[in-house]
Amino acid sequence: MPHADSALIPAGIDKTAFWAHVHEQLSHLLDGQRNWVTNLANAASLVFNALQAFPDFGTGERMVNWCGFYLDAALLPAPKFTARSEAGPAAAHGQDARLLLLGPFCGKPACQLINVTPGRARGVCADAFLQRKTVLVRDVEAYPGHIACDGETKSEVVCPLLLTVDGEERALGVLDLDCLALAGFDERDQAGLEKIAKRVVDACDW
């Protein structure tokens, strides 16, 4: 099957079946690949395009307008080559700053980084990352500290990427989705996305 066909959705399925189908298709895409860049890129594309093909969301007023990942900057490898000598983003926020950096995504251009330093963190992604639990936001305008990357977004859901290392749970980043509709996501979406986040984490070498 061509890789692009992974985003095709069977007709007449409900949300629970939809997320089970996406999870199954994602497992096929991830099979045999452990690189996190490749896997996160395919995961973001699959979820984004599958949601647009699913009538509950589609491409109209209930469209999911952004789907992607933010990753803990501390986990990313140091650059090997660069054409510039300026300090990196951490320096601009203080040497002790902890940041999430924009990873693979589908949608309009987004915020390049999110400060998750305790005491200075704000926004849905920061809260999901620091609390290590999914945050489901039915109205982003009512959420304290919300960071508006796209003014058209009305609701959001963010799932942390969690990996247990030597018996300790670590947050690696987050999976973030935005929707044009108020209350665009519900608990069925949350449950489906949490399984996808776990599948992605387990499929990669970090």
Solvent accessible surface area in square Angstrom, and as a share of the most:
residue,aa,sasa,rsa
1,M,153,0.68
2,P,88,0.55
3,H,136,0.61
4,A,86,0.67
5,D,46,0.24
6,S,3,0.02
7,A,19,0.14
8,L,116,0.58
9,I,31,0.16
10,P,62,0.39
11,A,103,0.80
12,G,89,0.85
13,I,47,0.24
14,D,87,0.45
15,K,10,0.04
16,T,90,0.53
17,A,41,0.32
18,F,0,0.00
19,W,10,0.04
20,A,65,0.50
21,H,37,0.17
22,V,0,0.00
23,H,54,0.24
24,E,94,0.42
25,Q,17,0.08
26,L,0,0.00
27,S,29,0.19
28,H,113,0.51
29,L,27,0.13
30,L,3,0.02
31,D,115,0.60
32,G,83,0.79
33,Q,66,0.29
34,R,112,0.41
35,N,73,0.38
36,W,50,0.18
37,V,73,0.42
38,T,59,0.34
39,N,1,0.01
40,L,0,0.00
41,A,47,0.36
42,N,51,0.26
43,A,1,0.01
44,A,1,0.01
45,S,41,0.26
46,L,6,0.03
47,V,1,0.01
48,F,26,0.11
49,N,62,0.32
50,A,0,0.00
51,L,0,0.00
52,Q,45,0.20
53,A,56,0.43
54,F,3,0.01
55,P,118,0.74
56,D,60,0.31
57,F,6,0.02
58,G,16,0.15
59,T,95,0.55
60,G,45,0.43
61,E,149,0.67
62,R,91,0.33
63,M,41,0.18
64,V,0,0.00
65,N,13,0.06
66,W,14,0.05
67,C,0,0.00
68,G,0,0.00
69,F,1,0.00
70,Y,4,0.02
71,L,5,0.03
72,D,1,0.01
73,A,31,0.24
74,A,86,0.67
75,L,45,0.23
76,L,52,0.26
77,P,107,0.68
78,A,85,0.66
79,P,115,0.72
80,K,178,0.76
81,F,185,0.77
82,T,108,0.63
83,A,109,0.85
84,R,170,0.62
85,S,115,0.74
86,E,115,0.52
87,A,79,0.62
88,G,44,0.43
89,P,61,0.38
90,A,40,0.31
91,A,38,0.29
92,A,88,0.68
93,H,67,0.30
94,G,29,0.27
95,Q,154,0.68
96,D,107,0.56
97,A,16,0.13
98,R,94,0.34
99,L,5,0.02
100,L,0,0.00
101,L,43,0.21
102,L,52,0.26
103,G,14,0.14
104,P,27,0.17
105,F,66,0.28
106,C,31,0.19
107,G,37,0.36
108,K,110,0.46
109,P,123,0.77
110,A,19,0.15
111,C,33,0.20
112,Q,143,0.64
113,L,47,0.23
114,I,9,0.04
115,N,27,0.14
116,V,0,0.00
117,T,13,0.07
118,P,100,0.63
119,G,88,0.85
120,R,107,0.39
121,A,30,0.23
122,R,133,0.49
123,G,3,0.03
124,V,4,0.02
125,C,9,0.05
126,A,0,0.00
127,D,34,0.18
128,A,0,0.00
129,F,3,0.01
130,L,67,0.33
131,Q,97,0.43
132,R,103,0.38
133,K,120,0.51
134,T,21,0.12
135,V,19,0.11
136,L,42,0.21
137,V,8,0.05
138,R,108,0.39
139,D,55,0.28
140,V,1,0.00
141,E,136,0.61
142,A,79,0.61
143,Y,47,0.18
144,P,109,0.69
145,G,36,0.34
146,H,38,0.17
147,I,47,0.24
148,A,69,0.53
149,C,58,0.35
150,D,28,0.14
151,G,69,0.67
152,E,94,0.42
153,T,6,0.04
154,K,76,0.32
155,S,0,0.00
156,E,11,0.05
157,V,1,0.01
158,V,0,0.00
159,C,1,0.01
160,P,13,0.08
161,L,0,0.00
162,L,53,0.27
163,L,49,0.24
164,T,90,0.52
165,V,58,0.33
166,D,147,0.76
167,G,76,0.73
168,E,110,0.49
169,E,71,0.32
170,R,96,0.35
171,A,7,0.05
172,L,3,0.02
173,G,0,0.00
174,V,0,0.00
175,L,1,0.01
176,D,8,0.04
177,L,1,0.00
178,D,14,0.07
179,C,0,0.00
180,L,46,0.23
181,A,15,0.12
182,L,106,0.53
183,A,48,0.38
184,G,1,0.01
185,F,3,0.01
186,D,30,0.16
187,E,101,0.45
188,R,121,0.44
189,D,0,0.00
190,Q,47,0.21
191,A,50,0.39
192,G,7,0.07
193,L,0,0.00
194,E,69,0.31
195,K,129,0.55
196,I,0,0.00
197,A,4,0.03
198,K,130,0.55
199,R,66,0.24
200,V,0,0.00
201,V,1,0.01
202,D,67,0.35
203,A,5,0.04
204,C,5,0.03
205,D,86,0.45
206,W,79,0.28
